[in-house]
Amino acid sequence: MIFGRVKPLDAILATAEKKGLQRSLGAFQLTMLGIGAVIGTGIFVLTSEAAQKAGPGMMLSFVLAGFVCAVAALCYSELASMVPVAGSAYTYTYAVMGELLAWMVGWALILEYAVGASAVAVGWSGYVVGQIRNLLGIDIPMEWVNGPSSGGYINLPAVVISLLVTWLLVVGTTESARVNAILVAIKVAALTLFIALSVPVMNGAHFEPFMPTGLTGVAGAAASIFFAYVGFDAVSTAAEETKNPQRNVPIGLIASLLFCTVFYLLVSAGAIGSPLGAQPVRDAAGVVLSPGTSELAAQCKAIVASGVAEPLSCSREALAHVLRTIGWEKIGNLIGLAATLALPSVVLMMMFGQTRVFFTMARDGLLPEKLASVHPRYRTPHVVTIVTGIAATIASAFLPVGKLADYSNSGTLFAFFMVALSVMVLRRTDPTRKRPFRTPAVFIVAPAAMIGCAYLYFSLPLVAILVLPGWGAVGLAIYFLYSRKRSHVGRGIIDVVDDPAMQPEVAKPIDR
């Protein structure tokens, strides 16, 4: 039963034929696409989290997370080139492993996108509060910019941006490719400026001890900052539009991930070498405190009250804080402004990604088609957008950024694990199928991706580890009580859907 109800690849590919995309992308364009999709978000919002978990050893965490992404990306690319439809791990799993596991992957992707959007909203909140304080001299009470676990009541700025993005998606506003390119340029320019100013003045003494929390801390930080690499699948899913994909897809993937990893290493080196250092904050007994807890918030408050500069692990706008500390007050404010401008677009794209997953699952009959209904005036999937927006808003209101990123990563790592498994299964069950791109050394690369994803998953905090099976149990209940008997594949409906509104790979919100 687990591997039953496989959606025929031919039916999926028939939908792809309707797209008929032109092969126009080369290795350079793919690399730029990957850099644009990956860089910025995680490094802006999770540097403090990584410092608290691993200290200076967070540099190794970036390398570890980047390696796992690279091998997972190579597996992703083979399926993306074979099944170039919605570009989703859900679609790939449906074609290979069957409906039940596909449902579980789709359900995990919902967790990834909605909670990921919440994490970025909370990260944005930290920067905008810093901007208001440093540019306008207004101090917003901490109770209104932190959730309960960080000693506050509610994170109001995160609520505001989540609701604003939800409204924009409902009325049909999405960023154009040009706007997105400008925002990527702002992020890369801001980070380049940070490197140029911080790396030349870094103090090597601040790199000792390098791994104050040991390998466990490095792995834990890698599991969190894995969030900084999510987005590379933009390259994988562009395989259908790539000239000579066998050569250009792996070049684009590896080059973009390598560039981002080196970039991240330089940013983290600049932060670690600053006067702030990157040693974890400890309690009176010398025990490292967990990120996102009220204990850490109280200790940070006590440190600042004593007249000492706020530690890196305590800052909610880490990169801007580092530049202000080394004497670049105005440039630090500019870095904060760059994050304030660029991060809302990431919230928007993550919420939009959520609607794509819902659309595809509703199209397959696994979720009520009402969820994918289109607004009569705005021509957008308003019901699912509002549901997603409410969920993301509630999460961002009460949870800290690190915990949200960890919960999102648990869903992502499960999806990538299933993609790597699907590649190996399909090589055995359908070896003659045309593969525009073939994962090199697949029986080495795919197991490496699976082991890497599992290792990072079990390096997450216990609550984050338990979120996935808990969320999965809810998903299974919905599947067996509702979805299984309404599934199109289960009812023998495998024809191609002609309604473009039910094809998320071509249905985009309308610019207004």
Summary of the structure (lengths in Angstrom):
residues: 512
radius of gyration: 22.2
end to end distance: 46.3
largest distance: 69.8
contacts: 1939
relative contact order: 0.20
helix: 71%
strand: 1%
